[in-house]
Amino acid sequence: MALLTGWASFLVAVATIGCIYGLLTLGLNVHYGYTGLLNFGHVAFFAAGAYASAIVTMPPPSTVTNASYELWLNLPMPLGFPVSLAAAALVGGVLAFLIGLTSVRLGTHYLAIATFALAGVFSDVLVNEAWLTNGSFGMNSVPKPGRAGLTADEWQLAYLAFAALSLLVTYLVLERLVNAPFGRLLKGVRESEAAAKTLGKDTNAVKLKSFVIGGMIAGFAGGVYAHYLGSVVTAQFVPHVTFTVYAAMLLGGAASNTGAVVGAFLVVAFEESTRFITTLYNWIQSTLPDALSGVLPALFGPLPNNPSFIPSMRFVVIGVLFVLVIRYRPEGLFGDPAEIQALGEEED
Amino acid sequence: MVFDNLLQTVVFGLIEGSVIAVGAVGLTLSYGVTRFINFAYGEFLTYGAYLTVFLAAGVFGMSLPLPVAAVVALVLVGLLGVAVSRVFFEPISDRGALPLLITSIGVSFILRNLLQGWVGVSAKQLPIPLLRRQEYFGIRLTHLELGVVVAGVVTMLLIHLLLQRTMLGKRMRATSGNRSLAEVAGIDTTDVIRQTWFISAAAGALSGVLYAVLFAPFRPGVGFEYLIVIFAATLLGGIGRPYGAMLGAFFIGLAMNFGSTYLSANYTRAYAFIILVGVLLVRPEGIRGGEF
């Protein structure tokens, strides 16, 4: 008997993805919100974590179709699950360390472009190094922990509970961290690097730490994502992910962990809701009196009949969100306007 | 034989360098007066290429000859640049670089996905025939490749003349150097910025058309993907410095083609970036310091 039908199953899926994006947004918020690091390559850490999880848990390639990867550990579920997630966080952190080592000392624009570009290079590596990542076919047999003992619906709910718990724990740890002396140090570097240096702080080391912490959280999110979908494919890790996470953070309010989580859920919900555009359009059309039936097509024309229309509109919505939030409410829903003020200032 | 191959790689590097140079100069000009890196710039390349295809194929009711279609597309994209600037950037121009930068990402999402929603993701290409390469002094080139280099060089020359010999160029340099001082000197800087947006966006469109000539077919993501390469050239030259951008572009073009030929063709973008990161570590201000 199906426990979850229609709407309920849709909502559970959206909530789980919301938790994963919540983690990603919390990670980015450490970089941008608290430390002022304009990281435009966040998706690379997410991908690194997802691939790390896939590599440590995938079965031998001989049992999988279209497999050309040469490295796998085949850790058994469910005991391998925590190891896999730890590996994901570790690899995300290591990648952040490597990218940060070359980039954190660069100024705002240069940092944005360097991270954006290095993430692009990293995605080229994922596509091309098939021995490690199975190329663009992807790793499609990542085990779902605990799936064997549960029905499909029970597993969906259980995994949602796990994702929500991970999000909660990460949130609490970060709240603790940003209110500790280390958190004040991060903000200090954000407000004035010169002042922090004058006080004898090694600002590049602080930025690097911030970068690694955020990268680990994103890597962890990648692990959670990989075991949720059971599949890791290069096409999932495009720059759009980075910017969707930005949209979530800005909407919720930079430098607010609560904002990051709320923003992530709102943005994921926004994105998912665009799939109802056609339904809505047809519904309005059918309820309008005949005399007005020409109005909508005249205003918008017939909706383009191509499969990329809905996914494209989803990102138009994200784009509009960026523009509106920055213009009319730069502190987002939960941010502190005074903190955001400091983010806009550029030191030459 | 080895030497021939080397020479051919240099030539291909210079051809692609011309495409990058046109885009990089356009990007850097707008940075010069607006002081933020425009992530929506790649969309000007995309719109340039697509509008040219549409105008040539008669999507808008009449089909123009390709060169005319390209020119009309440049003007239209130039106007699009001005419109984008007025709608999205001017209202927040006093808020510092970061809000502008983030807004430009939103703008790039809107422009790219509106196009994609309308035309779909299927690949398009310009209506140009496949040409056989001719020998010129031992180098094999098509007329089109030669044309791309000529278009690139002519654009560089025009931008040089614009900056050095025209009143607008002087106003642009003044605005770039110190906006409030330019303002005090009686320059209408808002107007200068709009004109710069036009030139910048049109240069982006030209770069997109040249890209489409060289590397057909293309999809709506083409400009956004190529943006990384243009950024590399721009940064390498030092942002906001047109002559640096030109130099950086040819450097990046050569690096990408040498890497593809002699190392592995899978990592074309990576070569551009390894060079960039290397240079940034040694000289964070780019290879060419100095004035606009």
Boltz contact constraints between the chains, C-beta under 6 A:
constraints:
  - contact:
      token1: [A, 102]
      token2: [B, 277]
      max_distance: 6.0
  - contact:
      token1: [A, 109]
      token2: [B, 37]
      max_distance: 6.0
  - contact:
      token1: [A, 113]
      token2: [B, 231]
      max_distance: 6.0
  - contact:
      token1: [A, 117]
      token2: [B, 228]
      max_distance: 6.0
  - contact:
      token1: [A, 117]
      token2: [B, 273]
      max_distance: 6.0
  - contact:
      token1: [A, 120]
      token2: [B, 228]
      max_distance: 6.0
  - contact:
      token1: [A, 120]
      token2: [B, 269]
      max_distance: 6.0
  - contact:
      token1: [A, 121]
      token2: [B, 270]
      max_distance: 6.0
  - contact:
      token1: [A, 121]
      token2: [B, 273]
      max_distance: 6.0
  - contact:
      token1: [A, 124]
      token2: [B, 267]
      max_distance: 6.0
  - contact:
      token1: [A, 124]
      token2: [B, 270]
      max_distance: 6.0
  - contact:
      token1: [A, 128]
      token2: [B, 266]
      max_distance: 6.0
  - contact:
      token1: [A, 243]
      token2: [B, 105]
      max_distance: 6.0
  - contact:
      token1: [A, 304]
      token2: [B, 118]
      max_distance: 6.0
  - contact:
      token1: [A, 306]
      token2: [B, 120]
      max_distance: 6.0
  - contact:
      token1: [A, 308]
      token2: [B, 116]
      max_distance: 6.0
  - contact:
      token1: [A, 308]
      token2: [B, 120]
      max_distance: 6.0
  - contact:
      token1: [A, 308]
      token2: [B, 121]
      max_distance: 6.0
  - contact:
      token1: [A, 309]
      token2: [B, 117]
      max_distance: 6.0
  - contact:
      token1: [A, 312]
      token2: [B, 113]
      max_distance: 6.0
  - contact:
      token1: [A, 312]
      token2: [B, 116]
      max_distance: 6.0
  - contact:
      token1: [A, 312]
      token2: [B, 117]
      max_distance: 6.0
  - contact:
      token1: [A, 313]
      token2: [B, 117]
      max_distance: 6.0
  - contact:
      token1: [A, 315]
      token2: [B, 109]
      max_distance: 6.0
  - contact:
      token1: [A, 315]
      token2: [B, 113]
      max_distance: 6.0
  - contact:
      token1: [A, 316]
      token2: [B, 110]
      max_distance: 6.0
  - contact:
      token1: [A, 316]
      token2: [B, 113]
      max_distance: 6.0
  - contact:
      token1: [A, 316]
      token2: [B, 114]
      max_distance: 6.0
  - contact:
      token1: [A, 318]
      token2: [B, 109]
      max_distance: 6.0
  - contact:
      token1: [A, 319]
      token2: [B, 106]
      max_distance: 6.0
  - contact:
      token1: [A, 319]
      token2: [B, 109]
      max_distance: 6.0
  - contact:
      token1: [A, 319]
      token2: [B, 110]
      max_distance: 6.0
  - contact:
      token1: [A, 322]
      token2: [B, 105]
      max_distance: 6.0
  - contact:
      token1: [A, 322]
      token2: [B, 106]
      max_distance: 6.0
  - contact:
      token1: [A, 323]
      token2: [B, 103]
      max_distance: 6.0
  - contact:
      token1: [A, 323]
      token2: [B, 106]
      max_distance: 6.0
  - contact:
      token1: [A, 326]
      token2: [B, 99]
      max_distance: 6.0
  - contact:
      token1: [A, 326]
      token2: [B, 102]
      max_distance: 6.0
  - contact:
      token1: [A, 326]
      token2: [B, 103]
      max_distance: 6.0
  - contact:
      token1: [A, 327]
      token2: [B, 92]
      max_distance: 6.0
  - contact:
      token1: [A, 344]
      token2: [B, 95]
      max_distance: 6.0
  - contact:
      token1: [A, 344]
      token2: [B, 96]
      max_distance: 6.0
  - contact:
      token1: [A, 344]
      token2: [B, 98]
      max_distance: 6.0
  - contact:
      token1: [A, 344]
      token2: [B, 99]
      max_distance: 6.0
  - contact:
      token1: [A, 346]
      token2: [B, 96]
      max_distance: 6.0
  - contact:
      token1: [A, 346]
      token2: [B, 97]
      max_distance: 6.0
